[in-house]
Amino acid sequence: MAGAEEASLRALTRIEQVLPSRLRHQVAALKGAVVAMSPGNGSTVEVDGKDLASVAFGVQSDPGDG
């Protein structure tokens, strides 16, 4: 679907602007800890959202992070 990535980013930006501060920080942590994966080899990976959030918040709050 052409243009879907750009439209998604614009929508996310708008949503982030109206989120309470606590949730903005959580969204920022998730954005900083995830990488988009291309389904080029036909395989898919499912990750539980709670697990992903736990890792993202842990990475964000790591005291060894320069």
C-alpha positions in Angstrom: 0.0 0.0 0.0 1.8 3.0 -1.3 2.2 5.9 1.2 1.1 3.9 4.2 4.3 4.4 6.1 4.2 8.2 5.7 0.5 8.3 6.7 1.2 6.1 9.7 4.1 8.3 10.9 1.9 11.4 10.6 -0.9 9.8 12.5 1.5 8.7 15.3 2.9 12.2 15.5 -0.6 13.6 16.0 -1.5 11.0 18.6 1.7 11.7 20.5 0.9 15.4 20.7 -2.3 14.8 22.7 -1.0 12.0 24.9 -0.4 12.6 28.6 3.2 13.0 29.5 3.5 9.5 31.1 2.2 7.9 27.9 4.4 10.0 25.6 7.5 8.7 27.5 6.3 5.1 27.0 5.7 5.6 23.3 9.1 7.2 23.0 10.7 4.2 24.7 8.9 1.8 22.4 9.9 3.8 19.3 13.6 3.8 20.4 13.7 0.1 21.1 12.0 -1.4 18.0 13.2 -1.9 14.4 11.0 -2.4 11.4 11.6 -5.8 9.8 11.0 -6.6 6.2 9.1 -9.8 5.5 11.5 -10.5 2.6 12.0 -14.1 3.5 8.4 -14.9 4.1 8.7 -15.6 7.8 6.9 -13.7 10.5 7.8 -13.1 14.1 5.2 -12.5 16.8 6.2 -10.6 19.9 3.9 -10.2 22.9 3.2 -6.4 23.4 3.9 -6.6 27.2 7.2 -8.3 26.6 8.2 -5.7 24.0 7.2 -2.8 26.4 9.2 -4.4 29.3 12.3 -4.6 27.1 11.8 -1.1 25.7 11.4 0.5 29.2 14.4 -1.4 30.5 16.6 -0.2 27.6 15.4 3.4 28.1 16.2 3.3 31.9 19.5 1.5 31.6 22.0 3.5 33.7 24.9 2.3 31.5 23.4 4.0 28.5 26.0 6.6 27.8 
